[in-house]
Amino acid sequence: MKSFETASDNNPLDLGGAAAAAGIPPESIDHLVALRIIRLLENDPEHGPLFGTEQIPLLEILNAMTVLNFRLEEMRDMVRVMDTLSRFPASEIAGRYRVRLGIFAEALQSRPVVTTEQQASKQELIRALTNRYTWLIA
């Protein structure tokens, strides 16, 4: 296992740093880890759970999905989609995931919300997805 100092090329953040960067409560991140929806960059004995800065957009998206009461499997699917699109953008499966993500973004527009918090999360999720995947706007 890498130490905190040698993992600096991955820009690791402790739980508090990841929560602050994503703008979500640390308990939300703990919950996502406990449910095995996201993986730690590493669990450093001195610094605790560490997350990569590249995970921040994913944490933001998953937090918004939590507020909107998405099922765990839908959240795991979003992780698979985002991982595949970032790691293998030219693959055949990535092409299918782009189509699925486009359908998801369209369906999200008409997803009913009840509370002000859900409305804000819905707008945040749409913003996060369209900022990350600009082709969703087209």
KAVENQUI-V262897 format. One record per residue. N is the residue number from 0. RES is the residue in one small letter. PHI is phi in radians with two decimals (none if undefined). Layout:
N_RES_PHI ; N_RES_PHI
This chain:
0_m_none ; 1_k_-1.30 ; 2_s_-1.42 ; 3_f_-1.00 ; 4_e_-1.19 ; 5_t_-1.39 ; 6_a_-1.52 ; 7_s_-1.07 ; 8_d_-1.19 ; 9_n_-1.66 ; 10_n_0.88 ; 11_p_-1.25 ; 12_l_-2.19 ; 13_d_-1.29 ; 14_l_-0.97 ; 15_g_-1.12 ; 16_g_-1.17 ; 17_a_-1.14 ; 18_a_-1.11 ; 19_a_-1.14 ; 20_a_-1.14 ; 21_a_-1.50 ; 22_g_1.24 ; 23_i_-2.29 ; 24_p_-1.16 ; 25_p_-0.98 ; 26_e_-1.10 ; 27_s_-1.14 ; 28_i_-1.18 ; 29_d_-0.97 ; 30_h_-1.10 ; 31_l_-1.12 ; 32_v_-1.22 ; 33_a_-1.04 ; 34_l_-1.45 ; 35_r_1.04 ; 36_i_-1.48 ; 37_i_-2.12 ; 38_r_-1.96 ; 39_l_-1.27 ; 40_l_-1.14 ; 41_e_-2.95 ; 42_n_-2.02 ; 43_d_-1.34 ; 44_p_-1.06 ; 45_e_-1.52 ; 46_h_-1.87 ; 47_g_1.39 ; 48_p_-1.16 ; 49_l_-2.07 ; 50_f_-2.16 ; 51_g_-1.49 ; 52_t_-1.06 ; 53_e_-1.20 ; 54_q_-1.49 ; 55_i_-1.03 ; 56_p_-1.03 ; 57_l_-1.12 ; 58_l_-1.08 ; 59_e_-1.09 ; 60_i_-1.14 ; 61_l_-1.16 ; 62_n_-1.12 ; 63_a_-1.10 ; 64_m_-1.13 ; 65_t_-1.10 ; 66_v_-1.08 ; 67_l_-1.51 ; 68_n_1.07 ; 69_f_-1.23 ; 70_r_-1.25 ; 71_l_-1.00 ; 72_e_-1.12 ; 73_e_-1.15 ; 74_m_-1.22 ; 75_r_-1.10 ; 76_d_-1.10 ; 77_m_-1.06 ; 78_v_-1.08 ; 79_r_-1.06 ; 80_v_-1.06 ; 81_m_-1.11 ; 82_d_-1.10 ; 83_t_-1.13 ; 84_l_-1.13 ; 85_s_-1.47 ; 86_r_-1.52 ; 87_f_-2.34 ; 88_p_-1.08 ; 89_a_-1.69 ; 90_s_-1.34 ; 91_e_-1.12 ; 92_i_-1.13 ; 93_a_-1.11 ; 94_g_-1.08 ; 95_r_-1.17 ; 96_y_-1.19 ; 97_r_-1.09 ; 98_v_-1.11 ; 99_r_-1.07 ; 100_l_-1.16 ; 101_g_-1.11 ; 102_i_-1.14 ; 103_f_-1.05 ; 104_a_-1.10 ; 105_e_-1.14 ; 106_a_-1.13 ; 107_l_-1.07 ; 108_q_-0.98 ; 109_s_-1.79 ; 110_r_-1.15 ; 111_p_-1.24 ; 112_v_-2.23 ; 113_v_-1.94 ; 114_t_-1.79 ; 115_t_-1.10 ; 116_e_-1.09 ; 117_q_-1.16 ; 118_q_-1.08 ; 119_a_-1.11 ; 120_s_-1.14 ; 121_k_-1.08 ; 122_q_-1.14 ; 123_e_-1.13 ; 124_l_-1.13 ; 125_i_-1.07 ; 126_r_-1.09 ; 127_a_-1.10 ; 128_l_-1.20 ; 129_t_-1.28 ; 130_n_-1.23 ; 131_r_-1.35 ; 132_y_-2.12 ; 133_t_-1.07 ; 134_w_-1.17 ; 135_l_-1.18 ; 136_i_-1.28 ; 137_a_-1.10
